[in-house]
Amino acid sequence: MEYKGYTALIRHSEEDGCFIGKVIGISDQIVFDAASLDEIRKIFEADVDSYLQYCRQKGRQPNTPASEIMVPVSPLLYAKVSQKAEDDGVPVRAVMESALQKFVAQLA
C-alpha cells in the first residue's frame, strides 16, 4: 500500500482478527490496525498525514523512505556487475535494480 511516497506492509492477524500495517523504509515508527482492508487504507493515509503534520509542527524533517540498499558483495561479483553495466552503458545501480525487479517478479 502506498501513499505520498510512503509504503506500508499489511498483514492479517488471525489471533486479533484484524489487519495490522507498518510503514517501512523509515526510522520513525508508524504502525496501525483496522478491522477491514478499506478501513486500513484510510487509517494508513490519515496516519501518514498526521505524521507529516506533526513533523511540520515540531519543525523537523520527516523521514523519507529509504531508496538505497547497501549490500556487501564479493569483489568478483561486483566486477561482473560493473562489467555488465559498462557493456549496457548504464550505471551499476540500473543493473542492480533490474536484477531485483526480476527477483521480486518471481516471488509473485
C-alpha positions, -999 to 999 in steps of 0.1 A, spaced: 0 0 0 15 34 -10 6 70 -1 26 102 -5 58 82 -12 54 60 19 48 23 17 31 1 42 32 -36 46 -2 -50 57 -7 -84 73 -38 -101 88 -36 -112 124 -57 -143 129 -52 -140 166 -65 -105 169 -89 -107 139 -77 -75 124 -53 -61 98 -20 -46 110 1 -22 90 35 -8 93 52 19 73 86 6 60 117 23 49 118 50 76 134 50 110 103 65 127 76 40 137 42 43 121 21 13 130 -17 10 127 -45 -15 126 -81 -19 114 -109 -44 111 -111 -43 72 -89 -35 42 -110 -5 33 -106 9 68 -68 2 70 -62 22 38 -80 52 53 -61 48 86 -28 45 68 -34 76 49 -46 95 80 -15 83 100 9 95 72 -9 129 71 -7 131 109 30 122 109 38 148 83 17 174 102 35 165 135 69 169 118 59 204 105 46 215 139 79 203 155 100 220 128 117 188 119 122 170 86 101 139 83 119 106 75 117 99 38 115 63 26 150 49 20 156 41 -16 191 27 -13 202 -7 -2 237 -12 10 247 -48 2 283 -60 6 292 -84 -23 323 -102 -32 348 -83 -54 343 -108 -82 306 -103 -82 310 -66 -82 334 -68 -111 309 -88 -131 281 -64 -123 303 -34 -132 312 -50 -165 276 -57 -173 267 -21 -166 296 -8 -187 286 -31 -216 250 -19 -214 260 17 -210 241 21 -177 250 28 -141 257 -2 -118 225 10 -99 204 2 -130 218 -33 -133 211 -40 -96 176 -25 -98 168 -47 -129 180 -78 -111 160 -70 -80 128 -64 -101 133 -98 -118 137 -115 -84 106 -98 -70 86 -108 -101 95 -144 -95 80 -142 -60 45 -133 -73 
